[in-house]
């Protein structure tokens, strides 16, 4: 992820005490001294800092901690680290074990299929749920957990584990729904947001 100072029109209006890129860089350098799972790189020619960590949760905890300490910052979307080996681009892949009620089976298979997952196994458990095993690139799995919980209404179980580095599978579509960006303070009715 790339960290930088907040450049939105609302910068500084949230009560943040640390607004500059220097403050953010110093805080990240301090974090790197105690957090062995984090790597910090200054991006040449900019005031942005590239932060590598052990996954979405690891970096989101760092971001939330900094926010609570009074830092205002912008972060890019998370990206996986690709490697080159023997002239080929490789990306990390994960083995994903999913257990859902039968009524959600098709929805989950469709969602993972659209993310270029390969189904390896499917079983019916003794309690009547469906257990499915997939191999999927980590890049395509980013952000899936919350989507999975919504589509199974919180009843699904998902477990993921690093599998291996595999051949790069090409680009994916990033957004399947629209977004709304707020540029000013104001009131909104919940109905108008949906």
Number of C-alpha atoms within 10 A of each C-alpha: 17 18 21 22 22 17 13 11 10 12 14 15 8 10 11 15 12 19 19 16 20 14 15 22 21 11 14 22 16 11 16 15 10 9 12 9 13 18 16 17 14 14 11 8 6 9 15 20 21 17 18 19 19 11 14 15 10 13 18 13 11 14 18 11 12 17 14 10 12 14 25 26 21 16 16 10 10 18 15 18 11 14 15 11 9 6 7 11 14 19 19 19 23 22 21 23 19 20 23 21 16 13 11 18 17 9 14 20 17 12 15 20 14 12 19 18 22 16 17 12 10 14 12 14 10 7 7 11 17 19 19 20 20 21 21 25 28 21 21 22 17 16 12 13 13 10 12 22 14 12 15 18 10 11 14 18 15 16 12 17 12 14 15 14 16 16 17 17 14 6 8 11 8 8 7 6 5 5 8 6 5 10 9 8 7 6 6 8 7 7 6 6 8 5
